[in-house]
Amino acid sequence: MQPFTLGNYTVKYPLIQGGMGVRISGGSLAGHVARCGGIGIVAAAGIAMNSSFYTGSNYMQAEPEAMKEELRKAYAIAPDGVIGVNVMVALSDYENLVRASVEGGAKVIICGAGLPMTLPELTAHAPHVALVPIVSSLRAAQLIVKKWQRGYNRLPDAVLVEDPDTAGGHLGEKLENIGTGDYDHYGTIRAIKEYFRSDFGRDIPVIAAGGIWDRADVMHALARGADAVQMASRFVATKECDAADSFKQAYLECRKEDIGLIMSPAGLPGRAIIKNREAIVAHDQSNGVVCSTGCLKKCTYKETGERFCIVRALDRAQRGDVETGLIFCGTNAYKADRITTVQEIFDELFAEAAVADEEEAA
C-alpha cells in the first residue's frame, strides 16, 4: 500500500474521495479526507444550492463564489492537504466553475459526464493543477488524449475509470448496456495503462472507481492493475459528510433491492435509491416546478417539462427531504450500517499500512 502521486502532489494513501453533487461532498467531507491522507474532492454540481450566496434568482453568479467558499472550508480543515474538485462537463457553467476552482486553490480537477476536451485550455495558466478525466472505455480515453496532445501538448495526470455497473450518480454508459455483465472494469484499466506505455512511453496513473467499499475492494483494485481507488458512497454515512442526517439515515435503511437506475433529465442514466422515484416526479409535476437555474447544458425538464428538475430534487435530499428528494448512491450503499467518521474509515482501510509506517519509524 504505497503513497499515491498525482501530478505534483503525493498523498499518504491511494484513495480519492468521489465527488457527490449538490453539496453531499462539500468542504467538510473533502477537508477531512485530505487531512486523513487521501485526496478530498468538492463536487461542483449545484454547489450554489443551500449556500449563503444563492438568493433564488442568481444561481450562475452564486456558483463560483460557493465553490471557492467550499474550498476555503476544506483548506481550513486540511491546510496542507490535497484538495480538488469534480466538475461535470454537462454543466452549463462548466467553464466558469473550472476557473473558479483554480482561483480557489484546487490542486486537482476531475471531469466527467461528458468528455473534457478543452480542460487544458481552461487551466493553461495553472499548470500545477492535476487534470483527471473520467472515462468508462479505452476509446473515450484515446479521444481525450489525442485532443489534448494535438491541441495543448499535454497528457492527463491520471485517468479515472468508472464502472457503470457499480458506480453511483450519473453514469457514462447507455442505459441498455449497464448490468449486462459485458463490462470488464479492470480489463479497461489495464488497457488504458498499456495505451500510455505503448504510445507515449509513460506510466500514467489509472484510478478505479465504482463499487469500492472496504479494504478487500481496495486491495483487489490495486492487485488488478489500478494505481489508486475512488470511494464515494462509503463516506456518506460519516459525521463529516455535508448531507443532512436524514440523507445519511436513508443509506442505513436502504436494502440492496432499493438501489437501481433512473434516467436523469441530463440524458444520462444514474444510480440511486429508487423506492421514491414516483414521488420525485410527482413533486415537481404537481407543484409546477419550473427550471430557474439552467444548470445543465441539456435537460429534458428544462426543454419539455419531462421527468423532474434534478438540481432541485438533489437539493431537497441534501437538506433532508428524503421523501421527494433524489438520493444518488452506488450499488454497495446498502452495506452502510452505522454513522462513523472519516478517520475510522481510513483506519479500517489502511490500518496495516499505518502499523508498518510506525514500525519503520521506530
Secondary structure, DSSP 8 states (H G I E B T S, - for coil): ---EEETTEEESSSEEE---TTTTS-HHHHHHHHHTTSEEEEE-TTTTTTSTT--SS-HHHHHHHHHHHHHHHHHHH-TTSEEEEE--TTBTTHHHHHHHHHHTT-SEEEE-SS--TTHHHHTTT-TTSEEEEEESSHHHHHHHHHHHHHHHS---S-EEEE-TTT--EE-SS-GGGTTSS---HHHHHHHHHHHHHHHHS----EEEESS--SHHHHHHHHHTT-SEEEE-GGGTTBTT-SS-HHHHHHHHH--GGGEEEEE-TTSSEEEEE-TTHHHHHHHHHHTT----S--BSS-HHHHH--S--HHHHHHHHHHT-TTTS--B--TTGGG--S-B-HHHHHHHHHHHHHHHHHHHH-
